[in-house]
Amino acid sequence: MSISKETIEELRQILKEDYDIETSEEEAENIARNFIGYFDLLNKIKNENE
């Protein structure tokens, strides 16, 4: 799964502006991957219950 550098930078900016959290590019990429994995799991659970 590939996340664009632009998306990672957008996430870094959101974290800084909204939550005053400074992250490295690597940390922001890990956060993004965790979000994607979490929402993939929620989607799988939803689909199993339909």
C-alpha positions as semicolon CSV with decimal commas, in nm:
position;residue;x (nm);y (nm);z (nm)
1;M;0,000;0,000;0,000
2;S;0,152;0,327;-0,112
3;I;0,075;0,662;0,050
4;S;0,179;0,969;-0,144
5;K;0,426;1,212;0,006
6;E;0,164;1,483;-0,044
7;T;-0,084;1,295;0,175
8;I;0,178;1,240;0,443
9;E;0,263;1,611;0,442
10;E;-0,106;1,700;0,467
11;L;-0,137;1,472;0,770
12;R;0,172;1,629;0,929
13;Q;0,021;1,973;0,876
14;I;-0,313;1,870;1,030
15;L;-0,141;1,718;1,332
16;K;0,065;2,035;1,381
17;E;-0,214;2,289;1,329
18;D;-0,500;2,109;1,503
19;Y;-0,318;1,917;1,777
20;D;0,020;2,094;1,809
21;I;0,197;1,762;1,744
22;E;0,523;1,762;1,549
23;T;0,593;1,439;1,359
24;S;0,865;1,317;1,128
25;E;0,772;1,196;0,783
26;E;0,820;0,837;0,901
27;E;0,595;0,886;1,206
28;A;0,323;1,047;0,994
29;E;0,341;0,760;0,745
30;N;0,301;0,508;1,028
31;I;0,001;0,700;1,162
32;A;-0,156;0,705;0,815
33;R;-0,100;0,330;0,771
34;N;-0,257;0,263;1,111
35;F;-0,564;0,469;1,016
36;I;-0,597;0,282;0,687
37;G;-0,566;-0,055;0,862
38;Y;-0,822;0,046;1,125
39;F;-1,080;0,156;0,868
40;D;-1,014;-0,152;0,653
41;L;-1,092;-0,366;0,958
42;L;-1,411;-0,170;1,032
43;N;-1,520;-0,216;0,672
44;K;-1,458;-0,593;0,686
45;I;-1,659;-0,621;1,008
46;K;-1,943;-0,418;0,856
47;N;-1,948;-0,635;0,544
48;E;-1,954;-0,956;0,750
49;N;-2,259;-0,832;0,942
50;E;-2,465;-0,749;0,634
